[in-house]
Amino acid sequence: MSTFLKSTVGKKVVVSLSGLFLLTFLGVHLAANLFLLAGPDAYNAATHFMDTNPIIQIMQPVLALGFLLHIFYAVFMELKNRASRPQKYGKRSNEGNSTWASRNMFVLGFIIFFFLVVHIFNFFAKMKFGEMAEVTVGGEVMHDAYGLVAGLFTTDIFTGSHFVFSIFYIFAAVALGLHLHHALWSAFQTIGMSNQIWRKRLSILGDVYAIIIGAGFAIIPLYFLIFA
């Protein structure tokens, strides 16, 4: 197993499997975040359920490991490929056979990583370790997670610094969608589940999923900018 993981194929498989795992997480995370559109009580109740569910708590370190493996192996392979690739070789000739997203997965990944750090600092860390106001929903006392999110996204659209914060989140959501556009079918191809018949289907599935995830996360800051 250690020999396989050290090989190029093994590293690609790790990136693909961890990526597919993270794709599942993104769907669940988006579903929870969309409760923001239903109002404070709905989102606070959803967040409280996530914070107190033992299965989800167990999955958090697994999720963190998935992110670390995906990032480490993806960066390692990209740097290795760049070091071994002849400079500028085939740059123009290959552009017609690939999408912009597939040629810039490393750049998109870096944007997403930076967004992840900002997201953890502003939301997860404060919800998990910070002091938060409490509210009562359905007779149960819980953290006011909605107030935290709304406070970060609500602003004077012309003069407030949070406008820039919201635009950054929208930009990151677009980058995430572009990253996923290439990631899904590529992951299935790496693990041998993409052939002449299924490649087109998986490509379409990847496009649909990328649009749902990218647009879904972009809707949240837009909602607060427009309606809050």
N, C-alpha and C positions, 0 to 999 in steps of 0.2 A: 504493500500500500504506500509506504514512504517513497519508493522508487517511482510509482505512478504519479504521486503528487509533485514530485520534482520534475517530471517531464512536462513538455509544452502542452501536450494533450490533457494531462492531468490538471494543469493550472486552468486551462480553458473550461474543463468540466466543472471545476470548483466555482469559477466565475459564473457559469451558466446556471448551476443548481442554486447557488446563493442568490443569484439574480431572480430566478423564478420564485424563490421563497419570499424575497422582498417585494415582488409584484403582488403576491397574495396579501402581504402586510399592508401595502399601499391601498388596496381595495377596502380592507377593513378600516384602516385609519381614515380614509375619505368618508366612508359611511358614517363613522362616529362624528366627524367634523361637520358634516352636513346638518346635524341636529342644531347647529348654530342658527340656521335659517328658520327653525321652528320656535326659537325664543329661548329666554334664559332658563326656564324650568326644564325644558326638554334637554338642553345641552348639559346642564348641571347634573341631571339624573343620569344621562348617558355616561358622562365622565366619572361620576361616582360609581357606577356599575363597573366601568373599566378598572378603576382604582382598587376596588374591593373584590374583584373576581380572582380567585386563586389561580385559575388556569392562565389568565392573562399575565398575572404577576410572575408566574413561572416562565412564561414565554419571553418576558422582557430581556433577560440575559441571553437567551437563545437568539433573539432578534439582534441584539448588540453584536454578538459573535458573527451573525450573518453579514451585517454591515462591514465589520472589520475584515472578514475573509474576502468579501467582494471587492472592497477598496484596495486591500493589500495586493491581491493577485492581479487585479486589473491594472494597477499602477506599475507593478513589476513587469508584466508582459508588455505594456505600452513602452516603457523605457528600454526594455530589451529589444523590442522591434525597431525602435528609432535608432538605437545604437548600431544595429546590424543592417539597417536599410541604407542603400546608396543614396546620398543626398539628392533630393529633387527628382529621383528616378521615377519615371512613369507618372508624375504628378498630374499632368494634364490629360494623358491618355486614359487614366483610370477614372477621371471625374465623370465621364459619360456612362460608366457602368455601375456607379454607386450613388447613393443619396448623400446629401450634405450631412445629414445626421450620422450616417455610418462613417463618414470621413472625419467627424469631429466628436466622436464619443468621449474622448479623453477630456476635451474642453468642456463638454456638457456635464461630464462626470464631476469635474472640478467645481463648476457652478453649483451643482446639486450638493456636493460636499460642503461648500461654504454655506449654502442655505441650511443644510442640516445642522451645522454648528450654531448658526444664528437661531434656528428654531428650538434647539435643545436649550440654549441659554435663556431665551425669552419665554418659553412655554413649559417644557418638560421639567427643567430644573426648578422653576418657580412653583409649579404645581406639586412637585415631589418633595422639595426641600425648603421652600420659602414659606413665609407667613402669609396666609391668604384669608380674606374675609369669608364669613360663613353665611349660608342662607338655609332656609327650611323649605324643602320640597316634599309634598305629600306627607308631612309630619316627620320627616327625617332630616337631620342636620347634616350638611355637606359643604364642601368648599365651593366658593363662587367662581368657578372656572370661567363662566360666561363673562363675568365682570373683568377678568384678566384679559381675555381675548379682545373683548370690545374696547377696553382701554387702550390696547396697542393699535387697533385699527381705526378707532374713531378720532376724527380730527377735522379742523378747518381745512378744506381741500386746497385752499390757495396759500395759506401761510404756515400751516402746521408741519412739523418735521415728520409726523407719522404718515403723511401723504407719500413721502419718499419710501418709508418702510413698507407701505401697502404696494407701491409700484414694484419694489424689489421682490415681494412675494409673488406678484403676478408674473414678473419676468422669470423667476425661478420655476414657477408652475409650467410656463411655456417650455423652458429648458428641460424639465422633467418629461413633458410630453414628447419632445423630440428625441430624448434619450430612449424612452420606451418604444418609440416608433421603430427603432432598429433592434432593440434588445430582445423582444419576445421571440420573434421567429429565428433570430440568430442563436438564442439559447437552445431552442428546440433542435436547430440544425447541428449544433455542437454535440448534443447527446444522441444524435442519430435518429431523430423523429421527424426530420424534414426531408421530403423527396420532391420529385417533379410535380406530383399531384398536391401534396400538402403544403409546399412552400408558399404558393399563392394564397391558400386559405389561411395559413398562419400569418402571412404578411397582412392580410385584411383584418384578421383578428387582432394583430398587434396595433394596427392603425386605429381600430375602434377603441381598444382598451386605452391607448395613449391619449386619444381625444377625451375620453371619459375622465381619466385621471387628471390630465393637464387642465381641462376646462373646469372640472369639479373643484380643484384646489384654487384656481384663479377666481372662481365665483365668490369665494368667502371674503377676501379683501374688497372685491368690487361691491359686494352687498353692503358692507359697512360704510364704504365711501359714498355710496349713492343713497342709502336708506337710513343710516344711523344719524 
